[in-house]
Amino acid sequence: MEAAKIKAKQSDKKAGAKLHVKKSDAAKKVIQIYSKDFGGSLSDKDVMKLAGISPNTYYKYKAELKKENNFCEPN
């Protein structure tokens, strides 16, 4: 823990701060438009190919979008 705090102070970042990547905005827009979870018609695998991102990144962005939009799964 202490090493992480020291490293955060040295790099002048707050601990737990997220890095914003330009590519994420474009990928999130593609996910919102085409993903079945957001009213689109493509499967997760197809949206990953279309956005050009890895599965881990796709599911991370999808979770962030759901959290931002307070999205609830239908029963």
C-alpha positions as CSV (number, residue, x, y, z in Angstrom):
1,M,0.0,0.0,0.0
2,E,2.7,2.4,1.0
3,A,4.6,1.8,-2.2
4,A,1.5,2.5,-4.3
5,K,0.9,5.7,-2.4
6,I,4.5,6.8,-2.9
7,K,4.3,5.9,-6.6
8,A,1.1,7.9,-7.0
9,K,2.6,10.9,-5.4
10,Q,5.7,10.7,-7.5
11,S,3.8,10.5,-10.7
12,D,1.6,13.4,-9.5
13,K,-1.6,11.4,-10.0
14,K,-4.3,10.7,-7.5
15,A,-4.5,7.1,-6.4
16,G,-7.4,5.3,-8.2
17,A,-7.6,8.0,-11.0
18,K,-8.6,6.6,-14.3
19,L,-6.7,7.3,-17.5
20,H,-8.9,8.7,-20.3
21,V,-8.1,7.3,-23.7
22,K,-9.3,9.0,-27.0
23,K,-10.2,5.6,-28.5
24,S,-12.6,4.9,-25.6
25,D,-15.0,7.6,-26.7
26,A,-15.3,6.1,-30.2
27,A,-15.6,2.5,-28.9
28,K,-18.3,3.4,-26.4
29,K,-20.3,5.2,-29.1
30,V,-20.1,2.0,-31.3
31,I,-21.2,-0.1,-28.3
32,Q,-24.2,2.1,-27.5
33,I,-25.4,2.0,-31.1
34,Y,-24.8,-1.6,-32.1
35,S,-24.9,-3.7,-28.9
36,K,-28.1,-5.7,-28.2
37,D,-27.9,-4.6,-24.6
38,F,-28.5,-1.0,-25.7
39,G,-31.1,-1.6,-28.3
40,G,-28.8,-2.5,-31.3
41,S,-28.8,-5.7,-33.3
42,L,-25.3,-7.1,-33.0
43,S,-23.9,-9.6,-30.6
44,D,-21.1,-8.8,-28.3
45,K,-18.5,-10.6,-30.5
46,D,-19.6,-8.6,-33.6
47,V,-19.5,-5.3,-31.7
48,M,-15.9,-6.1,-30.5
49,K,-14.8,-6.7,-34.1
50,L,-16.5,-3.5,-35.3
51,A,-15.0,-1.4,-32.5
52,G,-11.6,-3.0,-32.8
53,I,-11.2,-3.7,-29.1
54,S,-10.3,-6.7,-27.0
55,P,-13.0,-8.6,-25.0
56,N,-11.6,-7.3,-21.7
57,T,-11.8,-3.7,-22.9
58,Y,-15.3,-4.3,-24.4
59,Y,-16.8,-5.6,-21.2
60,K,-15.1,-2.8,-19.2
61,Y,-16.5,-0.1,-21.5
62,K,-19.9,-1.8,-21.5
63,A,-20.0,-1.9,-17.7
64,E,-18.9,1.8,-17.6
65,L,-21.7,2.7,-20.0
66,K,-24.3,0.8,-17.9
67,K,-23.1,2.6,-14.8
68,E,-23.1,6.0,-16.5
69,N,-26.6,5.5,-17.8
70,N,-28.0,3.8,-14.7
71,F,-29.0,1.0,-17.1
72,C,-31.1,-1.8,-15.7
73,E,-31.5,-5.3,-17.2
74,P,-35.1,-6.2,-18.2
75,N,-36.4,-9.2,-16.4
